[in-house]
Amino acid sequence: MTKYAFTAPLWVWRARNQTWTFVTVPEDIADEVEDLQTGLRRGFGAVKVRVTIGSTVWETSMFPSSDQGSYILPVKASVRKAEGLSVDGTARLTIELIEP
């Protein structure tokens, strides 16, 4: 399995009545992940990942974002609460690519 570790600021995206919190994957990591994508693509170009922040581990998808010029990764409220993260802070995380 391919793993990457990095620190990134959390940021908020609002649409209609919904609020989502994301981190942006560093461009060099995003480029490597993109190079590893072969065969059929998931919807919206999503890439399945296993994420670790502190002692919290979960599976999700990260998505390409033309606005951010990289992949963006959602960070659930339950994870932010469990790990004491605020939306104006940063997170140290590890992502592991999950083979389709």
N, C-alpha and C positions, 0 to 999 in steps of 0.2 A: 504494500500500500504506500502511496505517495502522501507525505505529510509536510505541512508548512506551519511555522510558528511566526507570529508577528504581533505587534501592538498597534491598535488603531483607535481613533476617536469614534465614539458613538454619535449618530446624528438622527434627526427625526424627519420623517416624510409624512405629510398630511394630505389626505385626499377625501373629499366629501366629509363624512362623519368618522373616518378612520385615521388612526395614527399608528405608524410603524416605526420601529427603531432598527437602524442598520449600522454596520461597519462597512467600509470600503476596503476591499482586498488590495494590498499594494500592487502597483502596476507590474513589477517584475514577476511576482508570483502569478498574477492573472495571465501574463503572457505565457508562462510555463504551463499553466493549467489549460489554456486554450490550445497550445501545441499538442497536449496529450489527448485532446478530444478527437476521436475517430468514429467512423460508423454513424449509425442513426443518432440524431440529437433529440434530447428531451424538449418538451414544449418551452418556448421562449428562450431556448439555449441554456436552460437550467443545468446545473452540475450538482449531483448528489454528494453531500459531504457529511462527515461525522465531526462535530465541533466540540472542543473542550475549552471551557473557561473555568479556571479554578478547579473545583471538584465536580462541576456540572458537565455532563456529556449528553449530547443529543444529536439526532440526525435531522437534516433539513436540506434545502437546496439553496445554492447561491445563483444569482442571475446576472447576465451582462447588462450593464447600464451605459447607454451612450452619454448621458448627462455626467456620470462620474468617470467615464473612460476606463472602466474596470468592471469587475464583478462586485455585486453588493450582497451582503449576507445579513438576513434578519436575525435579531437577537430578541427572543421572547421576554415578556415582562417577568415571567416566573424565573428565568435565568438571571435577569438583572437584579431581581429581589434576592435570590439565593446567594448571589455573589457580591451584593452590595454595590452594584454599578448604578451610576446616575447617567441620564441622557446627555449631560454636558461633560462627561468624563471619558476615559479611555479604557480599553479592555485589552488584556494579553490573552491571545487565543491560539489554539492549534486547530488546523483543519486537516482532515484526512479524506482524500478522494475515495468515494465508494464506487466500485465497478458496477456498471449497469447490469 
